[in-house]
């Protein structure tokens, strides 16, 4: 152990950094229940990170911590980071600095994909006390407790996670939840040229259906009305288990759980089959499909090492819309990938427009050390990336409005989530089964209920609805 210039003790086992400020007001007697430690968790990035944060919350609750909001003056602030782009890294650093400024006496923790990729960068970031990657998340509550007590870490910390995926099915924190993110698998073996995820999430491994059934039933008993199945590569779920795949898992979850609404977070186009779509005859499955496109140019898709062509992608979207009319289809698109010239970009823009997505996430290509795309020729200038992003976003906005306009007059199932006051009226906000944000003026108690509602008017990014 060494002592840094600020007087903080710093221990550094493999892949882990810890700092404890001596004499800090964050130290408490663990046995004093009137002075219960508090933790706030901020989540960045994907639904998989949201699922991880839910599990972190359970671990901290089991360890005796109370969960509070970021504004609640927490003893511990955990930022669960993303590192998929340079912008995500910058957002993580900003969140960590903001946490320190707002809570000078808190223990500030960086976890997730960013520290898994570049722990040393975050160890040098002023104000960060503890750095732990994805492979340390299971032990994070114990590590934080040790830090607060001024003890050495109680566990051996691995550099990588070579084992099978595991999950502890534990009682969720006693707080009302509308939607739960449930991780069904971890890791990715596909290694696309631009993507850092295989480096920070490891090899693909599936969580056993028995554990998932138990976990989802716990969430339902807690009051969750919707469960979102998350993972890095959902379509290959079960390849490492005997006699199970994604279709079999969804059948099992529909049969053996009482979940009112089940949503699948993301699928690759080559994973969408008639057998899979037949499951959507059960109305508990949400008719929303997020299908990452990444580029509408076949040469760029090949350079990215994606496993489909634009023709195959279009076939998957057609299959969805033919089987499930009114389904929302959303996508991710990267602009400015190395080798994307003006012609390739125009092809990508034209193809994405033809797909008429209900929403799109547009990302300028970001160089990620450790990926093969860093070494490709034809790197695109930053200004060109900005210009292309603007064009793609403008086109996506038209599709966003067009899809919502096409749904006006229809009745859909809405999960109502939050409320606010506006001009003395009670305004509820919710999400349709096909992923449209709606609101309604209703004096009733709609929180955490699913009702039928007619979509009546487009209002900016939302749609006005009337409960029927």
N, C-alpha and C positions, 0 to 999 in steps of 0.2 A: 504494500500500500504506500502511496505517495501523498503528500499534502501539497495542493496547488497554492498559488499566491494569494488566493482569497481566503485561505484557511479551510477550504472544503476538502473533505476526504474523498479521494477518487480511487475506486477499485475498477480494474479492467480485465475481467475474465474474457475468454474468446467471444467476440461479437457483441460485447456488452460494455456499457459505460455507466458509471454511477457517481453522482456527486451529492454530498449531504452538507448543508451549511450548519456549522456548529452553533448552538445557542439559538436556533431558529424557533419562532413561535409555533411552528408546525409540529413540534414534538409534543406528544400527549401520552398519558398513561393508558395503555391498551385495555386495562381492566376497568377503566372509569367510563361507564355507560352514559353518564351525564355529559361527557365530553367526547362523543362519538366522532371519529374521523369522517371526513367527507371527501368525495371524489366527483369530479366533473369530466365527462368524456366528450370530446369533439371529434366527429367523424368526417373525413374527406374522401372523395373518390367514389368508388363503385358500391353496388349493393352487397358485394362480398365483404367489403370493409364494414358495412353497416351490420352484417351478420356477426362479424368478429367483435364489433363493439358491443352488441347485445350479450355475447358470451363473456366479454370482459366485465360488463356490468354485473352479471351473475356471480362471477368469481369475486369481485370486490364486495358484493353484498354478503356472500358467504364468509368473507374474511372480516366482516364486522363494520364495513364502511357504509355510510349513507350516501345515496346518489343525489346530487344537486345539479342545478343549472350552472352554466358558466358564470352567470352574474351573481351566483350565490356565495362567493368568497370561499371557494373550496380549499381544503388542505392539500389536495392533489389534483392536478389538471393533466389529463391524458389526451394527447393529440394523436389520433390514429391516422397516419399519413398515407398519401398516394404518391407514386413516383412515375406515372405513365408518361408524363411530359415534363419539360423544364418548367413550364408554368405551374404544374402541380407541385414541384419542388419549391418554387418560390412562394406559393400559397401556404405550404407547410411551414416554411421558415417564418413567414409573416405571422401565422397563427401562434407559433411558439413564442415569438417576441412579444406579441400582443398579450398572451397569457402571463408572461413575466411582468410586463408593465402594469397590468391590471391587478395582479396578485403577487406582490413582491415577496410574500412569505410562503407562497405555495411551493410544493415540489412539482416541477414541470417535467413531464414525461413525453418523449417522442417514441412512438412505436409504429409498426406497420411496414409498408413496402419501402419507404425512403430509407430508414435505418437498415433494413435488410440489404439494400443495394449499396449504401454509402454511409455506414455508421460514423466513420471518422469525420465526415463533414459536419454532422450534427453534434458530435462531441465537442467540436471547436466553436459551436454557436453559443454566444453568450446568453446565459439565463436558462439553458437546458440542463437539468440535473440528472436525468436518467435517460439512456438511449437503449432500446431493446427492439430487435427485429421481429418478424413474424414468427420465427422459431422459438421466441421467448414469451409469446403472448399467454400461453397456458400458465406460465409461472409468474406473470407480471404482478398480480396482487401480492404474492409472497415476496417478490423482489421489492415492491414499494413499501410493504410493511417493514422489511429489513432495513431499508433506507431510512424510514422515519425513526426507527429505533436505534439507528447508528450501528447496525450489525452488518456483517459480511453477507453476501447472497447465500441463501440456504440451499441452493441447488446447483448442479453442474449444468452449464449452458452450452449446448451444441452449436457448432458453426453452421451446420445444415440440418435439414429435417429429412432423413432418409427413410423414416418409418412410414407405416400406413397411416391414413387419416384417422383421427380419433375424436370423440366428442364425449364430454361428460354430461349426461342428462340430469340437470339440477333444477330445483325449483326457481322459476324466474323471480326477479325482484317484484315486490308487491306494489305495483303501480299500474294504472290503466293503460293498456296498449291497444291501438287500433290495428296495426299491421306489424307482423314479425318477419324479419329476414332470416331464413333458415338455410344454412350452408349444407349442400348435399355432396359436394366434392371440392377438392382443392388441387391446384397445380395445372400445368399445361405442358404437353409434349409436342406441340405443333411448331413452336419456335419460328414464328413469322419474323421477317427480316428487321422490322422496326420495333419489335415488342420486347420490353424488359420483364414482362410478367413471369416467364419461365424462370428467370434468374431469382426473382424475389418470392415466388410462390412454390417453386420446386416442381417435381414430377407429379403427374396425375395420380390421384388416389381417391377412392370413393368411400363415403360413410355408409355403414350398413343400414338397410331399410328398417330393421328393428329399432335402432336408435332414433331414426328420423320419425317413425310413427310415434314413439314415446314422446319425443321432443315436441312434435306438433300438437299432440293431445294436451300436453302441458300448456302450450300457448293458448289453445282453444279454451281450456278450463280457466285460464287467466282472463279471458275476455277478448282475445284477438279475433277479429272478424275476417282477416285476410292473412295468408301466409305466402311469402314470395320465396320460391326456390332459387337459391343463388349458388354460384360457383364460377370457376374460370372457364370450364369447358363442359357445359351440362350435357351436351349430346353424346359424349363418350362415357357418361355415368355407367358404372357397373362392369366395365371391362376387366377389372381386377377382382370381381366377385363372381361367385358361381351361380349361373342361371338367372341373372338379373340385368336389366338395362333400363334406360329412362322410361320407356313405355311401361315396363313392368312395375317400376317404382311408382309412377303416377297412378296406375291402377290400384296399387296397394294403398297409397295414401288416401285415395277417394273411398276405398272400401273400409279401411280400418281407422280412419279419423273422422271427427265431426267438423272438420274445417268448413266454414261457410263459403269461403272464397279462396281459390288457389291460383297463383300466378307463376308462370315460368319466366325467369328474368331475361334470358338470352339464348339464342340458338343459331348455329351456323346454317347456311342455306342447304348444304349437303346432308344435314341431319333432319330435315323436315320431310316426312314421308306421310303417305296416306294413312298408314297404321297409327302413327302418332296423332294426326289430326282427327281421327275417328274418336279419340278420347274427349274432344271438345263437345261431344253430344251431351256430356254432363255439364249443366249450366254453372256448376261451381268453378269450372275452369274459365279464367278470364280470357276473352278473345282479344288478346294483345300479344304481338310477336315482335320482339326486338331482334333484328337480323343484321349484324354488322356487315356493311358493304365495303368500306374502306376506300374503294376506288371503282369508278365506272369505266375504267380503261383496262382492257385485257392485258396489254404489255405491262402496265403498272402492277396489276394483280399478280402476274407471274413474278415480277421482281420482288414483290412483297412476300412471296412464297405463300399466298393464299391458296386454298385447295378447291377453288371453283372458278368458273368463268362468269362473265356477265350474263350469258345465256342461261347458265344453270341457276344463277341468282334470280333472274326474272322468272324462271320456271317455278322456283320455290314460292315466290310471292304470289304468282298466279294460283298455285295449288292452295295456298292459305285462303285467298279471297274467294275462290270457287267453293271451298269446303265450309268457310265460315264468313258469310256476308256481314259487312259492317265491322270486321276486325280491324283494329289499329295495327299498323305496321310501321315501326320506327327503325332508324338505322344510325350507324356511325360512319362518317366519311373523313378521310385524311386528305388534305390538299398539300401540294408541294413536296411529295415524296421524291427522292432522287431519281432523275430521269423523266419526271413528269414535265414535258414541254407544253407549249400552248395547245398543240393539237390534242395531246392526251388529256389535258385539263378540260378542254371543250367537250371531249367524249364523255368524261366523267360527269360534268355538269348536265349534259344532255340526258345521259342514262338515269341519273338520280332524279331529274325532273320527270322522266317518263314513268318512274316507279310510283310517283304520287304518294310519298311517305306521309304519314300523319304527323311525324316530327322527325327531326334529324339533329344529331350532335356533330358539329363540324370542328375538326382539329387541324391546325397547321402542323405539318410534320416537325417533330422535335428529335434532335439527335440524342440518343441514349447510349452512353458508353457501355460496352458489353454486348451490343447488338451488331449484326453484320451490316446493316444499312449505313452505319457510320463510315464504312470503307468504300461505299459505292461512289462512282463518279456521277456527274450531273446534278450536284447539289443545287437546290433552288434558292435564289436570293430571298432574304427575309421580306423585302417589300413586295415581291411577287407572291409570296405566301399570304401576306396580308390582303392584297388585292383579290386573290382567288378565294380566300376565306369569306370576304365581304360578298362576292358574287354568289357563292354557294349558300351563305346564310340568307341572302335576299330571296333566292329561289326556294329555300326550305321554309321561309316564312309564308310564302304563297301556298305551299302544300299544307302547312299547319292550319291556315285559315280555311282552305278549301275543304279539308277533311271535316273540320268542325261545322262548317256551313252545311255539309252534306248530311249531318246528323240532326239538324234542326227539325223539330216536329216528331222525332222518334222518342220512344220511351226506353230508358236503360236503367240498369241496376246501379245505384250509387252507394258507395260507402262514405258516410258523413264523418268528418274528422274534427274540424275546429270551428270555433264560432268567434264572432266579433260584433261590436255594436257600430251601427252606421245610421246617423240621423234618428236615433231612438229606436231603430229596428234591429232585430236579431238576425245576423247574416251567417249562414252555415256554408262551409266549404267542404267539398268532397271530390271523389274520383270515381268516374264511371268504370265499368268492367273493361271497356276498350280504351282506357287511359286518357280520358279528357277531364281536365280540371273544371269543375262546375261550382256554382254557388246558388243559394236560394234564400229568400226572405221568408222565414218561418218561425213562429213563436214557440213551437214545440221543442222537445228535447230530442235532438237527432244524433247526439254524440255517440259514435261507435255503433251505429245501426246501419243496416242495409235496407234501402227502400227503392221502390220504382219512382222514377221522376222523368218528366217530359222535358227535353231540351228545347228552349223556346227562343233564345236570342244570343247572338255572338257579341261579346263585350270584351274587346281587347284579347288578352291571352286566355280568357275564361269564357264559359258559356253559362248564361242564366238558365236555371231549371225550375220546374214546378213539381213538387211532390204530388203523386197521384195515388 
